[in-house]
Amino acid sequence: TFYFPHDNNAIQDPKIMRLLKTCGLGGVGFYWIIIEILHQQEDGKISVEAFNDYLELYCSFDNRGSDYKDQIKQMLSKTNLLLSDTKNITSKITIPITTPRFSFLLEKIEYEIIE
């Protein structure tokens, strides 16, 4: 099992609330899926192509069509929940596994579980 820091009141964040209002629980769920995927990457990034593939896959479970995918994509960008350049997608809350802070959290969690 892997762990990453997560605010316990994230659903009350104005950006998440805006995403929820516009895209529903599916949009919020997709956001957290991407955050989990970003945390699994050594550099905390995925390619724009991979992001689009994930969007296609996870939105295929919903019958809302391509407009819904575009709506989610636009909201994630407009709210700055996800950041992109021409090649990659990342997030301000993504902490690459290699950072000392993250390593410390893993050690702390492991220690607390053992006690």
VORO-949549 format. One line per field, with one value per atom (N, C-alpha, C, CB): residue number from 1; residue in three letters; atom name; x, y, z. Coordinates in nm, 3 decimals. Atoms other than C-alpha are relative to their C-alpha. Glycine has a CB too. Example, Ala and Ser with C-alpha at 12.3 -4.5 7.8 and 13.67 -1.06 7.14 Angstrom:
<rs>
num: [1 | 1 | 1 | 1 | 2 | 2 | 2 | 2]
residu: [ALA | ALA | ALA | ALA | SER | SER | SER | SER]
atome: [N | CA | C | CB | N | CA | C | CB]
x: [0.089 | 1.230 | 0.090 | -0.099 | -0.082 | 1.367 | -0.077 | 0.041]
y: [-0.119 | -0.450 | 0.120 | 0.003 | -0.119 | -0.106 | 0.109 | 0.046]
z: [0.000 | 0.780 | 0.000 | 0.125 | -0.006 | 0.714 | 0.073 | -0.142]
</rs>
This chain:
<rs>
num: [1 | 1 | 1 | 1 | 2 | 2 | 2 | 2 | 3 | 3 | 3 | 3 | 4 | 4 | 4 | 4 | 5 | 5 | 5 | 5 | 6 | 6 | 6 | 6 | 7 | 7 | 7 | 7 | 8 | 8 | 8 | 8 | 9 | 9 | 9 | 9 | 10 | 10 | 10 | 10 | 11 | 11 | 11 | 11 | 12 | 12 | 12 | 12 | 13 | 13 | 13 | 13 | 14 | 14 | 14 | 14 | 15 | 15 | 15 | 15 | 16 | 16 | 16 | 16 | 17 | 17 | 17 | 17 | 18 | 18 | 18 | 18 | 19 | 19 | 19 | 19 | 20 | 20 | 20 | 20 | 21 | 21 | 21 | 21 | 22 | 22 | 22 | 22 | 23 | 23 | 23 | 23 | 24 | 24 | 24 | 24 | 25 | 25 | 25 | 25 | 26 | 26 | 26 | 26 | 27 | 27 | 27 | 27 | 28 | 28 | 28 | 28 | 29 | 29 | 29 | 29 | 30 | 30 | 30 | 30 | 31 | 31 | 31 | 31 | 32 | 32 | 32 | 32 | 33 | 33 | 33 | 33 | 34 | 34 | 34 | 34 | 35 | 35 | 35 | 35 | 36 | 36 | 36 | 36 | 37 | 37 | 37 | 37 | 38 | 38 | 38 | 38 | 39 | 39 | 39 | 39 | 40 | 40 | 40 | 40 | 41 | 41 | 41 | 41 | 42 | 42 | 42 | 42 | 43 | 43 | 43 | 43 | 44 | 44 | 44 | 44 | 45 | 45 | 45 | 45 | 46 | 46 | 46 | 46 | 47 | 47 | 47 | 47 | 48 | 48 | 48 | 48 | 49 | 49 | 49 | 49 | 50 | 50 | 50 | 50 | 51 | 51 | 51 | 51 | 52 | 52 | 52 | 52 | 53 | 53 | 53 | 53 | 54 | 54 | 54 | 54 | 55 | 55 | 55 | 55 | 56 | 56 | 56 | 56 | 57 | 57 | 57 | 57 | 58 | 58 | 58 | 58 | 59 | 59 | 59 | 59 | 60 | 60 | 60 | 60 | 61 | 61 | 61 | 61 | 62 | 62 | 62 | 62 | 63 | 63 | 63 | 63 | 64 | 64 | 64 | 64 | 65 | 65 | 65 | 65 | 66 | 66 | 66 | 66 | 67 | 67 | 67 | 67 | 68 | 68 | 68 | 68 | 69 | 69 | 69 | 69 | 70 | 70 | 70 | 70 | 71 | 71 | 71 | 71 | 72 | 72 | 72 | 72 | 73 | 73 | 73 | 73 | 74 | 74 | 74 | 74 | 75 | 75 | 75 | 75 | 76 | 76 | 76 | 76 | 77 | 77 | 77 | 77 | 78 | 78 | 78 | 78 | 79 | 79 | 79 | 79 | 80 | 80 | 80 | 80 | 81 | 81 | 81 | 81 | 82 | 82 | 82 | 82 | 83 | 83 | 83 | 83 | 84 | 84 | 84 | 84 | 85 | 85 | 85 | 85 | 86 | 86 | 86 | 86 | 87 | 87 | 87 | 87 | 88 | 88 | 88 | 88 | 89 | 89 | 89 | 89 | 90 | 90 | 90 | 90 | 91 | 91 | 91 | 91 | 92 | 92 | 92 | 92 | 93 | 93 | 93 | 93 | 94 | 94 | 94 | 94 | 95 | 95 | 95 | 95 | 96 | 96 | 96 | 96 | 97 | 97 | 97 | 97 | 98 | 98 | 98 | 98 | 99 | 99 | 99 | 99 | 100 | 100 | 100 | 100 | 101 | 101 | 101 | 101 | 102 | 102 | 102 | 102 | 103 | 103 | 103 | 103 | 104 | 104 | 104 | 104 | 105 | 105 | 105 | 105 | 106 | 106 | 106 | 106 | 107 | 107 | 107 | 107 | 108 | 108 | 108 | 108 | 109 | 109 | 109 | 109 | 110 | 110 | 110 | 110 | 111 | 111 | 111 | 111 | 112 | 112 | 112 | 112 | 113 | 113 | 113 | 113 | 114 | 114 | 114 | 114 | 115 | 115 | 115 | 115]
residu: [THR | THR | THR | THR | PHE | PHE | PHE | PHE | TYR | TYR | TYR | TYR | PHE | PHE | PHE | PHE | PRO | PRO | PRO | PRO | HIS | HIS | HIS | HIS | ASP | ASP | ASP | ASP | ASN | ASN | ASN | ASN | ASN | ASN | ASN | ASN | ALA | ALA | ALA | ALA | ILE | ILE | ILE | ILE | GLN | GLN | GLN | GLN | ASP | ASP | ASP | ASP | PRO | PRO | PRO | PRO | LYS | LYS | LYS | LYS | ILE | ILE | ILE | ILE | MET | MET | MET | MET | ARG | ARG | ARG | ARG | LEU | LEU | LEU | LEU | LEU | LEU | LEU | LEU | LYS | LYS | LYS | LYS | THR | THR | THR | THR | CYS | CYS | CYS | CYS | GLY | GLY | GLY | GLY | LEU | LEU | LEU | LEU | GLY | GLY | GLY | GLY | GLY | GLY | GLY | GLY | VAL | VAL | VAL | VAL | GLY | GLY | GLY | GLY | PHE | PHE | PHE | PHE | TYR | TYR | TYR | TYR | TRP | TRP | TRP | TRP | ILE | ILE | ILE | ILE | ILE | ILE | ILE | ILE | ILE | ILE | ILE | ILE | GLU | GLU | GLU | GLU | ILE | ILE | ILE | ILE | LEU | LEU | LEU | LEU | HIS | HIS | HIS | HIS | GLN | GLN | GLN | GLN | GLN | GLN | GLN | GLN | GLU | GLU | GLU | GLU | ASP | ASP | ASP | ASP | GLY | GLY | GLY | GLY | LYS | LYS | LYS | LYS | ILE | ILE | ILE | ILE | SER | SER | SER | SER | VAL | VAL | VAL | VAL | GLU | GLU | GLU | GLU | ALA | ALA | ALA | ALA | PHE | PHE | PHE | PHE | ASN | ASN | ASN | ASN | ASP | ASP | ASP | ASP | TYR | TYR | TYR | TYR | LEU | LEU | LEU | LEU | GLU | GLU | GLU | GLU | LEU | LEU | LEU | LEU | TYR | TYR | TYR | TYR | CYS | CYS | CYS | CYS | SER | SER | SER | SER | PHE | PHE | PHE | PHE | ASP | ASP | ASP | ASP | ASN | ASN | ASN | ASN | ARG | ARG | ARG | ARG | GLY | GLY | GLY | GLY | SER | SER | SER | SER | ASP | ASP | ASP | ASP | TYR | TYR | TYR | TYR | LYS | LYS | LYS | LYS | ASP | ASP | ASP | ASP | GLN | GLN | GLN | GLN | ILE | ILE | ILE | ILE | LYS | LYS | LYS | LYS | GLN | GLN | GLN | GLN | MET | MET | MET | MET | LEU | LEU | LEU | LEU | SER | SER | SER | SER | LYS | LYS | LYS | LYS | THR | THR | THR | THR | ASN | ASN | ASN | ASN | LEU | LEU | LEU | LEU | LEU | LEU | LEU | LEU | LEU | LEU | LEU | LEU | SER | SER | SER | SER | ASP | ASP | ASP | ASP | THR | THR | THR | THR | LYS | LYS | LYS | LYS | ASN | ASN | ASN | ASN | ILE | ILE | ILE | ILE | THR | THR | THR | THR | SER | SER | SER | SER | LYS | LYS | LYS | LYS | ILE | ILE | ILE | ILE | THR | THR | THR | THR | ILE | ILE | ILE | ILE | PRO | PRO | PRO | PRO | ILE | ILE | ILE | ILE | THR | THR | THR | THR | THR | THR | THR | THR | PRO | PRO | PRO | PRO | ARG | ARG | ARG | ARG | PHE | PHE | PHE | PHE | SER | SER | SER | SER | PHE | PHE | PHE | PHE | LEU | LEU | LEU | LEU | LEU | LEU | LEU | LEU | GLU | GLU | GLU | GLU | LYS | LYS | LYS | LYS | ILE | ILE | ILE | ILE | GLU | GLU | GLU | GLU | TYR | TYR | TYR | TYR | GLU | GLU | GLU | GLU | ILE | ILE | ILE | ILE | ILE | ILE | ILE | ILE | GLU | GLU | GLU | GLU]
atome: [N | CA | C | CB | N | CA | C | CB | N | CA | C | CB | N | CA | C | CB | N | CA | C | CB | N | CA | C | CB | N | CA | C | CB | N | CA | C | CB | N | CA | C | CB | N | CA | C | CB | N | CA | C | CB | N | CA | C | CB | N | CA | C | CB | N | CA | C | CB | N | CA | C | CB | N | CA | C | CB | N | CA | C | CB | N | CA | C | CB | N | CA | C | CB | N | CA | C | CB | N | CA | C | CB | N | CA | C | CB | N | CA | C | CB | N | CA | C | CB | N | CA | C | CB | N | CA | C | CB | N | CA | C | CB | N | CA | C | CB | N | CA | C | CB | N | CA | C | CB | N | CA | C | CB | N | CA | C | CB | N | CA | C | CB | N | CA | C | CB | N | CA | C | CB | N | CA | C | CB | N | CA | C | CB | N | CA | C | CB | N | CA | C | CB | N | CA | C | CB | N | CA | C | CB | N | CA | C | CB | N | CA | C | CB | N | CA | C | CB | N | CA | C | CB | N | CA | C | CB | N | CA | C | CB | N | CA | C | CB | N | CA | C | CB | N | CA | C | CB | N | CA | C | CB | N | CA | C | CB | N | CA | C | CB | N | CA | C | CB | N | CA | C | CB | N | CA | C | CB | N | CA | C | CB | N | CA | C | CB | N | CA | C | CB | N | CA | C | CB | N | CA | C | CB | N | CA | C | CB | N | CA | C | CB | N | CA | C | CB | N | CA | C | CB | N | CA | C | CB | N | CA | C | CB | N | CA | C | CB | N | CA | C | CB | N | CA | C | CB | N | CA | C | CB | N | CA | C | CB | N | CA | C | CB | N | CA | C | CB | N | CA | C | CB | N | CA | C | CB | N | CA | C | CB | N | CA | C | CB | N | CA | C | CB | N | CA | C | CB | N | CA | C | CB | N | CA | C | CB | N | CA | C | CB | N | CA | C | CB | N | CA | C | CB | N | CA | C | CB | N | CA | C | CB | N | CA | C | CB | N | CA | C | CB | N | CA | C | CB | N | CA | C | CB | N | CA | C | CB | N | CA | C | CB | N | CA | C | CB | N | CA | C | CB | N | CA | C | CB | N | CA | C | CB | N | CA | C | CB | N | CA | C | CB | N | CA | C | CB | N | CA | C | CB | N | CA | C | CB | N | CA | C | CB | N | CA | C | CB | N | CA | C | CB | N | CA | C | CB | N | CA | C | CB | N | CA | C | CB | N | CA | C | CB | N | CA | C | CB | N | CA | C | CB | N | CA | C | CB | N | CA | C | CB | N | CA | C | CB | N | CA | C | CB]
x: [0.084 | 0.000 | 0.088 | -0.095 | -0.072 | 0.121 | -0.082 | 0.036 | 0.065 | 0.039 | 0.048 | 0.027 | -0.040 | 0.036 | -0.086 | -0.013 | 0.075 | -0.070 | -0.125 | 0.088 | 0.127 | -0.430 | -0.076 | -0.082 | 0.079 | -0.629 | -0.132 | -0.022 | 0.125 | -0.926 | -0.124 | -0.002 | 0.113 | -1.143 | 0.011 | -0.009 | -0.022 | -1.048 | -0.129 | 0.075 | 0.127 | -1.412 | -0.053 | -0.103 | 0.042 | -1.458 | 0.087 | 0.000 | -0.085 | -1.180 | -0.085 | 0.126 | 0.082 | -1.342 | 0.022 | 0.029 | -0.028 | -1.171 | -0.070 | 0.153 | 0.066 | -1.301 | -0.151 | 0.041 | 0.144 | -1.647 | -0.046 | -0.034 | 0.033 | -1.644 | 0.000 | 0.102 | -0.006 | -1.539 | -0.123 | 0.130 | 0.117 | -1.816 | -0.127 | -0.012 | 0.120 | -2.079 | -0.012 | 0.002 | 0.001 | -1.980 | 0.001 | 0.119 | -0.021 | -1.880 | -0.056 | 0.146 | 0.055 | -2.042 | 0.107 | -0.091 | -0.092 | -1.889 | 0.097 | -0.078 | -0.090 | -1.744 | 0.123 | -0.074 | -0.113 | -1.524 | 0.094 | -0.050 | -0.081 | -1.407 | 0.072 | -0.088 | -0.063 | -1.343 | 0.115 | -0.103 | -0.107 | -1.140 | 0.121 | -0.050 | -0.108 | -0.935 | 0.084 | -0.056 | -0.075 | -0.842 | 0.070 | -0.094 | -0.069 | -0.759 | 0.130 | -0.089 | -0.121 | -0.514 | 0.101 | -0.036 | -0.092 | -0.368 | 0.072 | -0.076 | -0.064 | -0.305 | 0.103 | -0.106 | -0.093 | -0.143 | 0.124 | -0.068 | -0.114 | 0.075 | 0.093 | -0.050 | -0.082 | 0.194 | 0.079 | -0.088 | -0.072 | 0.302 | 0.118 | -0.094 | -0.108 | 0.534 | 0.119 | -0.048 | -0.120 | 0.892 | 0.014 | 0.121 | -0.012 | 0.878 | -0.132 | 0.054 | 0.128 | 0.513 | -0.073 | 0.020 | 0.059 | 0.413 | -0.046 | 0.100 | 0.035 | 0.234 | -0.007 | -0.136 | 0.007 | 0.236 | -0.143 | 0.054 | 0.133 | -0.056 | -0.071 | 0.011 | 0.058 | -0.111 | -0.055 | 0.106 | 0.046 | -0.134 | -0.123 | 0.112 | 0.116 | -0.372 | -0.125 | 0.026 | 0.115 | -0.599 | -0.047 | 0.038 | 0.036 | -0.587 | -0.077 | 0.126 | 0.072 | -0.689 | -0.139 | 0.081 | 0.130 | -0.967 | -0.095 | 0.017 | 0.081 | -1.092 | -0.046 | 0.080 | 0.033 | -1.078 | -0.103 | 0.126 | 0.088 | -1.241 | -0.133 | 0.069 | 0.128 | -1.507 | -0.081 | 0.023 | 0.073 | -1.600 | -0.103 | 0.098 | 0.096 | -1.785 | -0.124 | 0.065 | 0.110 | -2.015 | -0.058 | 0.047 | 0.063 | -2.263 | -0.024 | -0.132 | 0.024 | -2.233 | 0.066 | 0.049 | -0.057 | -2.021 | 0.123 | -0.102 | -0.125 | -1.728 | -0.010 | 0.042 | 0.015 | -1.874 | 0.037 | -0.144 | -0.031 | -1.840 | 0.151 | -0.068 | -0.146 | -1.474 | 0.063 | 0.055 | -0.053 | -1.406 | -0.029 | -0.062 | 0.038 | -1.591 | 0.094 | -0.147 | -0.092 | -1.378 | 0.138 | 0.008 | -0.132 | -1.059 | 0.010 | 0.031 | 0.000 | -1.149 | -0.005 | -0.119 | 0.011 | -1.248 | 0.129 | -0.116 | -0.124 | -0.930 | 0.108 | 0.047 | -0.095 | -0.729 | -0.038 | 0.008 | 0.049 | -0.942 | 0.019 | -0.147 | -0.013 | -0.927 | 0.144 | -0.088 | -0.140 | -0.553 | 0.016 | 0.064 | -0.017 | -0.620 | 0.107 | -0.133 | -0.108 | -0.398 | 0.070 | -0.053 | -0.081 | -0.117 | 0.062 | 0.109 | -0.061 | 0.019 | 0.088 | -0.107 | -0.076 | 0.284 | -0.037 | 0.158 | 0.037 | 0.288 | 0.018 | 0.083 | -0.030 | 0.411 | -0.055 | 0.146 | 0.031 | 0.314 | -0.112 | 0.123 | 0.103 | 0.040 | 0.058 | -0.136 | -0.042 | 0.118 | -0.100 | 0.146 | 0.085 | -0.040 | 0.086 | -0.105 | -0.073 | 0.070 | 0.010 | -0.068 | -0.005 | -0.009 | 0.078 | -0.139 | -0.078 | 0.197 | 0.136 | 0.015 | -0.131 | 0.496 | 0.073 | -0.013 | -0.074 | 0.743 | 0.055 | 0.115 | -0.043 | 0.839 | 0.145 | -0.016 | -0.142 | 1.207 | 0.030 | 0.078 | -0.029 | 1.169 | 0.020 | -0.114 | -0.025 | 1.304 | -0.126 | 0.106 | 0.121 | 0.969 | -0.087 | -0.080 | 0.084 | 0.785 | 0.063 | -0.022 | -0.070 | 1.048 | -0.022 | 0.151 | 0.023 | 1.011 | -0.140 | 0.021 | 0.137 | 0.634 | -0.014 | -0.097 | 0.006 | 0.677 | 0.063 | 0.069 | -0.066 | 0.922 | -0.087 | 0.137 | 0.084 | 0.689 | -0.120 | -0.048 | 0.116 | 0.390 | 0.040 | -0.064 | -0.047 | 0.587 | 0.027 | 0.128 | -0.030 | 0.707 | -0.127 | 0.085 | 0.123 | 0.359 | -0.079 | -0.086 | 0.072 | 0.215 | 0.065 | -0.001 | -0.073 | 0.484 | -0.025 | 0.150 | 0.018 | 0.427 | -0.123 | -0.003]
y: [-0.118 | 0.000 | 0.124 | 0.000 | -0.126 | 0.347 | 0.110 | 0.034 | -0.110 | 0.668 | 0.132 | -0.007 | -0.136 | 1.033 | 0.093 | 0.034 | -0.093 | 1.334 | 0.049 | 0.119 | -0.040 | 1.436 | 0.078 | -0.124 | -0.079 | 1.712 | -0.068 | 0.143 | 0.067 | 1.571 | 0.083 | -0.036 | -0.083 | 1.861 | 0.044 | 0.124 | -0.036 | 1.859 | 0.029 | -0.112 | -0.022 | 1.843 | 0.141 | -0.104 | -0.136 | 2.189 | 0.104 | 0.025 | -0.092 | 2.341 | 0.062 | -0.074 | -0.065 | 2.600 | -0.055 | 0.148 | 0.056 | 2.448 | -0.135 | -0.017 | 0.131 | 2.099 | 0.020 | -0.089 | -0.028 | 2.242 | 0.045 | 0.107 | -0.045 | 2.412 | -0.118 | 0.108 | 0.120 | 2.086 | -0.088 | -0.080 | 0.080 | 1.902 | 0.060 | -0.010 | -0.067 | 2.158 | -0.016 | 0.148 | 0.004 | 2.149 | -0.142 | 0.076 | 0.133 | 1.784 | -0.114 | -0.022 | 0.105 | 1.595 | -0.085 | -0.087 | 0.089 | 1.316 | -0.070 | -0.104 | 0.062 | 1.163 | 0.085 | -0.023 | -0.091 | 1.469 | 0.000 | 0.141 | 0.003 | 1.467 | -0.135 | 0.024 | 0.133 | 1.092 | -0.010 | -0.107 | 0.003 | 1.132 | 0.080 | 0.055 | -0.081 | 1.408 | -0.081 | 0.127 | 0.077 | 1.182 | -0.120 | -0.046 | 0.108 | 0.895 | 0.053 | -0.060 | -0.058 | 1.123 | 0.037 | 0.126 | -0.033 | 1.247 | -0.127 | 0.067 | 0.126 | 0.886 | -0.045 | -0.110 | 0.039 | 0.812 | 0.089 | 0.007 | -0.093 | 1.124 | -0.034 | 0.145 | 0.036 | 1.016 | -0.129 | -0.014 | 0.124 | 0.682 | 0.024 | -0.101 | -0.031 | 0.854 | 0.057 | 0.098 | -0.047 | 0.919 | 0.151 | -0.064 | -0.145 | 1.276 | 0.074 | 0.034 | -0.063 | 1.341 | 0.052 | 0.111 | -0.048 | 1.388 | -0.118 | 0.086 | 0.094 | 1.202 | 0.081 | -0.075 | -0.070 | 1.286 | 0.042 | -0.090 | -0.045 | 1.475 | -0.115 | 0.125 | 0.115 | 1.168 | -0.104 | -0.065 | 0.095 | 0.939 | 0.055 | -0.030 | -0.063 | 1.186 | -0.019 | 0.150 | 0.015 | 1.179 | -0.145 | 0.051 | 0.142 | 0.798 | -0.036 | -0.089 | 0.024 | 0.788 | 0.062 | 0.057 | -0.067 | 1.038 | -0.082 | 0.143 | 0.083 | 0.825 | -0.128 | -0.035 | 0.125 | 0.507 | 0.021 | -0.062 | -0.015 | 0.635 | 0.065 | 0.081 | -0.058 | 0.837 | -0.098 | 0.129 | 0.099 | 0.531 | -0.073 | -0.101 | 0.062 | 0.405 | 0.086 | -0.027 | -0.095 | 0.706 | 0.023 | 0.135 | -0.016 | 0.755 | 0.145 | -0.073 | -0.142 | 1.134 | 0.049 | 0.083 | -0.036 | 1.141 | 0.089 | 0.067 | -0.075 | 1.348 | 0.140 | 0.010 | -0.133 | 1.679 | -0.005 | 0.051 | 0.016 | 1.549 | -0.008 | -0.126 | 0.010 | 1.456 | 0.138 | -0.097 | -0.135 | 1.804 | 0.090 | 0.060 | -0.081 | 1.959 | -0.028 | -0.029 | 0.036 | 1.768 | 0.058 | -0.154 | -0.048 | 1.855 | 0.152 | -0.038 | -0.146 | 2.225 | 0.045 | 0.059 | -0.039 | 2.244 | -0.028 | -0.074 | 0.031 | 2.073 | 0.102 | -0.142 | -0.102 | 2.324 | 0.138 | 0.003 | -0.133 | 2.630 | 0.025 | 0.015 | -0.014 | 2.568 | -0.017 | -0.100 | 0.028 | 2.488 | -0.119 | 0.123 | 0.123 | 2.158 | -0.086 | -0.077 | 0.066 | 2.009 | 0.106 | -0.117 | -0.094 | 2.194 | -0.072 | 0.064 | 0.065 | 2.127 | 0.096 | -0.058 | -0.071 | 2.237 | -0.071 | -0.001 | 0.064 | 2.114 | -0.151 | 0.059 | 0.143 | 1.767 | -0.077 | -0.019 | 0.072 | 1.684 | 0.062 | -0.008 | -0.041 | 1.703 | -0.027 | -0.078 | 0.018 | 1.751 | 0.074 | 0.053 | -0.070 | 1.900 | 0.063 | -0.096 | -0.065 | 2.137 | -0.091 | 0.130 | 0.086 | 1.869 | -0.129 | -0.033 | 0.120 | 1.600 | 0.013 | -0.024 | 0.005 | 1.509 | -0.122 | -0.005 | 0.116 | 1.293 | -0.086 | 0.047 | 0.096 | 0.983 | 0.023 | -0.141 | -0.015 | 1.079 | 0.117 | 0.018 | -0.115 | 1.396 | -0.043 | 0.103 | 0.035 | 1.386 | 0.007 | 0.093 | -0.014 | 1.504 | -0.126 | 0.124 | 0.118 | 1.212 | -0.122 | -0.025 | 0.113 | 0.963 | 0.002 | 0.003 | -0.014 | 1.098 | -0.046 | 0.146 | 0.042 | 1.048 | -0.152 | 0.065 | 0.145 | 0.689 | -0.068 | -0.047 | 0.055 | 0.617 | 0.016 | 0.066 | -0.028 | 0.777 | -0.095 | 0.146 | 0.088 | 0.578 | -0.143 | 0.007 | 0.136 | 0.254 | -0.018 | -0.030 | 0.007 | 0.326 | -0.005 | 0.120 | -0.002 | 0.404 | -0.130 | 0.118 | 0.125 | 0.088 | -0.114 | -0.035 | 0.105 | -0.132 | 0.005 | 0.012 | -0.013 | 0.005 | -0.065 | 0.140]
z: [0.000 | 0.000 | 0.000 | 0.121 | 0.008 | -0.085 | 0.063 | -0.145 | -0.070 | 0.096 | -0.058 | 0.150 | 0.028 | 0.002 | 0.085 | -0.151 | -0.084 | 0.211 | -0.073 | 0.041 | 0.058 | 0.156 | 0.105 | -0.051 | -0.094 | 0.323 | 0.025 | -0.053 | -0.032 | 0.506 | -0.034 | 0.147 | 0.040 | 0.394 | -0.146 | 0.091 | 0.141 | 0.026 | -0.074 | -0.070 | 0.070 | -0.083 | 0.024 | 0.046 | -0.027 | 0.071 | -0.068 | 0.149 | 0.076 | -0.139 | -0.111 | -0.060 | 0.104 | -0.371 | -0.140 | 0.000 | 0.133 | -0.675 | -0.018 | -0.021 | 0.006 | -0.595 | -0.004 | 0.122 | 0.001 | -0.524 | -0.139 | 0.106 | 0.137 | -0.864 | -0.097 | -0.048 | 0.082 | -1.028 | 0.025 | 0.029 | -0.037 | -0.841 | -0.059 | 0.152 | 0.052 | -0.942 | -0.151 | 0.037 | 0.146 | -1.307 | -0.057 | -0.054 | 0.059 | -1.361 | 0.084 | -0.021 | -0.084 | -1.076 | 0.065 | -0.081 | -0.070 | -0.875 | -0.094 | 0.078 | 0.099 | -1.192 | -0.025 | -0.131 | 0.020 | -1.243 | 0.119 | -0.026 | -0.122 | -0.882 | 0.011 | 0.125 | -0.002 | -0.898 | -0.098 | -0.031 | 0.099 | -1.216 | 0.049 | -0.135 | -0.053 | -1.053 | 0.100 | 0.067 | -0.100 | -0.759 | -0.061 | 0.111 | 0.072 | -0.995 | -0.058 | -0.113 | 0.059 | -1.176 | 0.109 | -0.083 | -0.110 | -0.845 | 0.048 | 0.118 | -0.041 | -0.741 | -0.103 | 0.019 | 0.107 | -1.078 | 0.002 | -0.138 | -0.006 | -1.051 | 0.116 | 0.014 | -0.116 | -0.706 | -0.023 | 0.122 | 0.030 | -0.852 | -0.093 | -0.061 | 0.094 | -1.100 | 0.075 | -0.108 | -0.067 | -0.996 | -0.004 | -0.063 | 0.013 | -1.125 | 0.023 | -0.137 | -0.029 | -1.036 | -0.123 | 0.094 | 0.125 | -1.402 | -0.084 | -0.079 | 0.107 | -1.680 | -0.129 | 0.029 | 0.129 | -2.049 | -0.028 | -0.114 | 0.042 | -2.200 | -0.071 | -0.094 | 0.070 | -2.419 | 0.098 | -0.092 | -0.101 | -2.114 | 0.072 | 0.101 | -0.065 | -1.946 | -0.087 | 0.025 | 0.091 | -2.252 | -0.007 | -0.141 | -0.001 | -2.253 | 0.128 | -0.012 | -0.126 | -1.885 | -0.004 | 0.120 | 0.011 | -1.952 | -0.086 | -0.058 | 0.090 | -2.239 | 0.070 | -0.128 | -0.069 | -2.031 | 0.110 | 0.059 | -0.116 | -1.714 | -0.035 | 0.105 | 0.042 | -1.894 | -0.085 | -0.079 | 0.078 | -2.100 | 0.087 | -0.063 | -0.090 | -1.790 | 0.019 | 0.134 | -0.013 | -1.812 | -0.140 | 0.066 | 0.131 | -2.096 | -0.040 | -0.002 | 0.029 | -2.113 | -0.128 | 0.115 | 0.130 | -2.429 | 0.007 | -0.082 | 0.012 | -2.551 | 0.059 | -0.145 | -0.061 | -2.428 | 0.148 | -0.017 | -0.142 | -2.072 | 0.021 | 0.056 | -0.009 | -2.127 | -0.016 | -0.106 | 0.023 | -2.264 | 0.119 | -0.128 | -0.116 | -1.969 | 0.118 | 0.039 | -0.108 | -1.717 | -0.027 | 0.017 | 0.038 | -1.901 | 0.018 | -0.146 | -0.012 | -1.918 | 0.145 | -0.076 | -0.140 | -1.551 | 0.077 | 0.066 | -0.069 | -1.431 | -0.035 | -0.036 | 0.044 | -1.633 | 0.054 | -0.152 | -0.040 | -1.553 | 0.149 | -0.037 | -0.144 | -1.178 | 0.049 | 0.070 | -0.033 | -1.187 | 0.096 | 0.062 | -0.078 | -1.009 | -0.064 | 0.010 | 0.074 | -1.279 | -0.083 | -0.090 | 0.075 | -1.451 | -0.118 | 0.089 | 0.116 | -1.796 | -0.077 | -0.092 | 0.101 | -2.036 | -0.130 | 0.029 | 0.127 | -2.394 | 0.003 | -0.112 | -0.001 | -2.292 | 0.120 | -0.004 | -0.123 | -1.933 | 0.081 | 0.085 | -0.096 | -1.672 | 0.139 | -0.023 | -0.139 | -1.302 | 0.088 | 0.024 | -0.095 | -0.991 | 0.108 | 0.062 | -0.109 | -0.717 | 0.122 | 0.039 | -0.118 | -0.460 | -0.022 | 0.044 | 0.027 | -0.628 | 0.066 | -0.152 | -0.065 | -0.418 | -0.054 | 0.157 | 0.053 | -0.607 | 0.113 | -0.091 | -0.101 | -0.413 | 0.045 | -0.054 | -0.031 | -0.422 | 0.094 | -0.127 | -0.085 | -0.210 | 0.144 | -0.009 | -0.141 | 0.145 | 0.086 | 0.058 | -0.080 | 0.285 | -0.012 | -0.043 | 0.021 | 0.132 | 0.065 | -0.149 | -0.063 | 0.247 | 0.151 | -0.032 | -0.144 | 0.601 | 0.037 | 0.044 | -0.028 | 0.586 | -0.006 | -0.099 | 0.011 | 0.471 | 0.121 | -0.128 | -0.117 | 0.753 | 0.124 | 0.021 | -0.114 | 1.006 | 0.002 | -0.002 | 0.009 | 0.887 | 0.033 | -0.141 | -0.025 | 0.888 | 0.150 | -0.083 | -0.143 | 1.240 | 0.083 | 0.043 | -0.076 | 1.367 | -0.017 | -0.043 | 0.022 | 1.212 | 0.081 | -0.151 | -0.070 | 1.372 | 0.150 | -0.027 | -0.145 | 1.724 | 0.049 | 0.040]
</rs>
